[in-house]
Amino acid sequence: MPDPEPVIRHPSRYVPLTALATGVEGEIAHPVTPDNPMPNAEQPYRGVRPLLPDMPIAPGKALLADVITGGLVEMELANGSMLAITLHPGLTMLPFATSQLVSAGTTATLDAWVLD
């Protein structure tokens, strides 16, 4: 009788999702199904809060910026470090735990939100 669990014998450049399996080492692997989804460190965002210039807030998982006029955006990150980057017009999502936009160093016009 054939083995009921699929076996991956060697690495491949492409592995179909149904061939992946999760579980505990030494135990039977469980195939990826809707009941056993692939583990993923990037979970969906569940909330959004406005990020206004010079008004510190608790940092979230990411920063969403709708840039109207491109330019420099200076922000404070969760550990207190400062980051200044140039953003172009359009919608941008950055994986930064941002706690504050700093108006003194910002030349871009934008609306921003912290994603939780």
Backbone bond lengths (Angstrom), bond angles and torsions (degrees), N, CA, C in turn:
res aa  C-N    CA-C-N  psi(-1)  N-CA   C-N-CA  omega(-1)  CA-C   N-CA-C  phi
1 M - - - 1.451 - - 1.524 108.61 -
2 P 1.352 118.12 133.27 1.468 120.57 -178.81 1.528 111.99 -67.97
3 D 1.329 114.32 154.51 1.466 121.42 178.09 1.527 108.10 -64.38
4 P 1.351 120.46 127.95 1.467 121.69 -177.39 1.529 113.43 -72.35
5 E 1.322 118.42 -21.04 1.459 121.63 -179.00 1.526 109.94 -96.47
6 P 1.346 118.78 136.46 1.468 119.98 178.34 1.523 110.51 -67.61
7 V 1.308 115.54 147.82 1.459 121.56 -179.85 1.518 108.12 -117.95
8 I 1.320 116.91 131.48 1.457 121.35 173.59 1.519 105.53 -99.03
9 R 1.329 117.29 113.40 1.454 121.72 -172.26 1.520 113.24 -88.93
10 H 1.307 119.99 -28.44 1.459 121.76 -179.46 1.527 109.54 -155.85
11 P 1.324 116.46 157.38 1.466 119.20 179.71 1.525 111.07 -63.27
12 S 1.292 115.90 152.85 1.449 121.98 -179.73 1.521 108.54 -139.85
13 R 1.314 116.49 155.73 1.465 119.88 177.32 1.517 110.07 -69.25
14 Y 1.313 117.08 -25.33 1.456 121.06 178.93 1.525 108.74 -138.56
15 V 1.303 115.69 126.28 1.459 120.91 177.11 1.521 106.98 -122.74
16 P 1.333 118.23 117.70 1.466 118.46 178.74 1.516 110.86 -62.67
17 L 1.325 116.13 147.38 1.458 121.43 -176.19 1.524 112.05 -54.68
18 T 1.311 118.34 -35.01 1.464 120.34 -178.54 1.521 111.55 -68.34
19 A 1.341 118.08 -17.47 1.459 119.98 179.58 1.517 112.10 -85.06
20 L 1.314 117.82 -16.15 1.456 120.73 179.77 1.517 109.69 -76.23
21 A 1.310 116.00 148.61 1.456 120.53 179.18 1.514 109.07 -140.63
22 T 1.321 116.02 148.47 1.457 120.88 177.68 1.512 108.98 -122.53
23 G 1.302 115.77 160.25 1.458 119.85 178.30 1.506 110.61 159.00
24 V 1.306 115.31 -169.89 1.458 122.54 179.92 1.520 108.36 -99.43
25 E 1.326 116.75 136.97 1.455 120.90 -179.70 1.528 110.46 -54.61
26 G 1.316 115.24 133.04 1.456 120.44 -179.85 1.515 114.29 91.37
27 E 1.338 117.27 -11.77 1.459 121.43 178.40 1.518 109.12 -109.03
28 I 1.319 116.92 166.52 1.462 121.13 178.87 1.524 109.23 -62.65
29 A 1.330 115.00 134.55 1.464 120.46 179.61 1.520 109.60 -76.84
30 H 1.313 115.75 146.99 1.456 122.49 177.38 1.519 108.19 -105.60
31 P 1.326 119.14 125.16 1.472 119.56 179.10 1.522 110.96 -66.30
32 V 1.305 115.17 155.44 1.460 120.74 178.04 1.524 108.53 -72.80
33 T 1.318 115.67 122.27 1.460 123.28 -179.82 1.529 107.83 -141.08
34 P 1.313 118.77 173.67 1.471 119.17 175.38 1.534 112.29 -59.37
35 D 1.326 117.96 -28.87 1.462 120.61 178.04 1.523 112.13 -81.52
36 N 1.320 117.52 -20.44 1.458 122.93 -179.77 1.528 107.63 -131.74
37 P 1.356 117.20 72.65 1.470 119.73 -175.31 1.524 111.40 -69.55
38 M 1.289 114.09 158.41 1.462 121.18 178.81 1.525 109.89 -59.67
39 P 1.324 118.03 128.57 1.477 118.73 176.25 1.526 109.63 -60.51
40 N 1.293 115.68 138.66 1.451 120.48 -176.47 1.513 109.02 -145.89
41 A 1.324 116.29 128.31 1.460 120.40 179.63 1.526 111.49 -73.57
42 E 1.315 117.17 -21.51 1.454 121.18 -179.08 1.516 109.48 -94.49
43 Q 1.289 115.93 94.07 1.453 121.50 179.62 1.529 109.83 -85.16
44 P 1.315 117.93 155.97 1.462 118.97 179.83 1.527 111.54 -63.46
45 Y 1.305 114.77 149.25 1.462 119.44 176.86 1.516 108.34 -74.62
46 R 1.327 116.48 137.84 1.456 120.80 -174.41 1.530 113.29 -113.30
47 G 1.318 116.13 -5.56 1.458 118.60 -178.95 1.518 111.29 -158.77
48 V 1.314 114.84 163.70 1.455 121.33 179.56 1.530 108.55 -142.11
49 R 1.336 115.37 141.29 1.467 121.10 177.45 1.519 108.60 -135.54
50 P 1.330 117.64 139.66 1.468 119.09 179.17 1.522 110.84 -66.53
51 L 1.326 115.47 143.13 1.463 122.16 176.92 1.527 106.67 -115.48
52 L 1.323 115.03 105.63 1.462 121.24 -177.03 1.528 110.12 -99.97
53 P 1.331 118.21 148.78 1.460 121.07 -179.06 1.534 112.06 -57.57
54 D 1.313 114.88 137.03 1.468 124.00 174.60 1.529 113.77 59.54
55 M 1.318 118.00 24.72 1.462 122.48 176.62 1.527 107.90 -125.80
56 P 1.347 117.59 92.93 1.464 120.66 -176.69 1.532 111.92 -61.24
57 I 1.338 115.24 142.19 1.465 121.66 175.25 1.524 108.10 -137.98
58 A 1.314 116.60 169.09 1.459 120.56 176.08 1.529 108.20 -66.06
59 P 1.333 117.70 131.38 1.461 119.66 -178.97 1.525 111.79 -65.83
60 G 1.327 115.35 153.09 1.452 121.31 176.50 1.517 110.26 -112.74
61 K 1.331 116.17 -157.42 1.469 121.16 -179.03 1.521 112.81 -85.96
62 A 1.339 116.57 -27.39 1.464 119.68 -175.78 1.525 109.78 -154.57
63 L 1.318 114.64 168.93 1.457 122.37 178.21 1.526 108.09 -119.54
64 L 1.315 116.69 129.21 1.459 122.63 175.28 1.524 107.08 -110.99
65 A 1.329 116.23 124.43 1.462 120.50 -177.19 1.523 109.93 -126.84
66 D 1.322 115.76 128.02 1.457 122.35 173.37 1.534 105.36 -104.13
67 V 1.314 116.06 98.84 1.472 121.98 -173.67 1.524 109.16 -88.73
68 I 1.325 114.98 122.03 1.464 121.77 -179.75 1.532 109.60 -89.92
69 T 1.327 115.60 -48.97 1.463 122.03 176.36 1.517 107.49 -122.62
70 G 1.308 117.10 122.47 1.464 121.45 -177.69 1.516 112.25 -64.63
71 G 1.313 114.91 157.80 1.456 121.33 178.33 1.510 110.31 160.67
72 L 1.301 115.36 -165.02 1.458 122.56 -178.36 1.533 110.26 -81.14
73 V 1.331 115.68 136.78 1.465 121.77 175.39 1.516 107.12 -123.22
74 E 1.332 116.06 120.70 1.465 120.23 177.57 1.514 108.26 -105.84
75 M 1.334 115.12 131.19 1.463 120.32 -177.70 1.518 110.55 -137.36
76 E 1.319 113.36 154.06 1.464 120.48 174.33 1.517 107.55 -102.57
77 L 1.328 116.21 132.90 1.454 121.66 -179.60 1.526 110.73 -94.85
78 A 1.319 116.23 172.97 1.468 122.42 -172.82 1.522 113.46 -55.61
79 N 1.326 118.27 -33.50 1.470 120.05 -177.97 1.527 112.97 -89.33
80 G 1.339 117.36 6.58 1.463 121.31 177.83 1.518 113.89 92.78
81 S 1.332 117.79 -6.02 1.461 119.53 178.97 1.522 109.87 -75.12
82 M 1.321 115.35 155.26 1.460 121.70 -177.76 1.526 109.11 -106.73
83 L 1.327 115.54 143.70 1.453 121.52 178.92 1.518 108.19 -137.39
84 A 1.333 115.97 128.25 1.464 121.55 176.64 1.522 107.49 -118.27
85 I 1.345 116.70 121.91 1.455 121.43 179.34 1.524 109.64 -133.56
86 T 1.313 115.98 157.04 1.455 121.81 177.53 1.515 108.69 -93.83
87 L 1.320 117.04 127.87 1.455 122.43 176.61 1.527 109.39 -117.86
88 H 1.317 115.41 144.25 1.457 122.47 178.84 1.524 109.26 -100.84
89 P 1.314 118.22 160.63 1.464 120.60 -179.71 1.531 111.81 -56.46
90 G 1.318 114.57 142.08 1.457 121.48 179.82 1.515 110.78 127.85
91 L 1.302 115.46 -177.86 1.460 122.61 -179.09 1.518 109.27 -92.54
92 T 1.332 116.45 128.32 1.451 122.21 -177.99 1.517 109.83 -133.30
93 M 1.333 116.93 134.86 1.460 120.84 173.27 1.524 107.93 -116.16
94 L 1.315 115.24 126.95 1.460 121.44 -177.39 1.529 109.71 -119.37
95 P 1.321 118.07 138.92 1.464 120.86 -178.36 1.530 112.51 -82.20
96 F 1.321 116.69 53.44 1.465 121.72 -177.58 1.521 110.33 -113.22
97 A 1.324 116.65 135.60 1.462 122.31 172.89 1.527 106.68 -83.88
98 T 1.307 115.59 84.50 1.464 122.40 -173.83 1.519 111.04 -91.52
99 S 1.340 116.24 134.30 1.457 119.97 179.78 1.531 112.79 -109.39
100 Q 1.353 116.32 -14.13 1.462 117.54 -177.24 1.527 110.60 -166.22
101 L 1.329 115.61 141.80 1.458 121.29 166.15 1.518 106.94 -94.07
102 V 1.312 116.31 136.63 1.464 120.90 -177.63 1.524 108.17 -106.47
103 S 1.321 116.25 111.39 1.468 120.12 -175.13 1.523 112.59 -67.40
104 A 1.348 118.23 -30.36 1.462 120.80 -177.00 1.527 112.14 -60.81
105 G 1.316 118.41 -32.01 1.462 120.42 -178.87 1.513 113.93 -105.57
106 T 1.329 117.96 3.16 1.460 121.45 -175.86 1.519 111.19 -99.32
107 T 1.344 115.51 126.97 1.455 120.61 176.97 1.540 111.58 -110.39
108 A 1.327 117.36 -14.08 1.461 121.63 179.43 1.526 109.84 -77.54
109 T 1.326 115.87 154.39 1.461 121.79 171.52 1.520 106.22 -104.55
110 L 1.346 116.41 123.13 1.459 119.45 -175.19 1.513 112.05 -156.07
111 D 1.316 114.97 159.52 1.448 123.44 166.59 1.520 105.19 -109.41
112 A 1.341 117.21 137.46 1.462 119.56 -175.66 1.523 110.36 -136.06
113 W 1.324 114.47 151.42 1.467 122.03 179.19 1.517 109.20 -140.09
114 V 1.322 116.04 147.29 1.454 123.18 171.73 1.520 106.89 -93.25
115 L 1.320 116.93 131.38 1.451 122.34 178.29 1.524 109.32 -100.78
116 D 1.329 116.96 131.60 1.464 122.17 178.61 1.515 110.11 -108.32
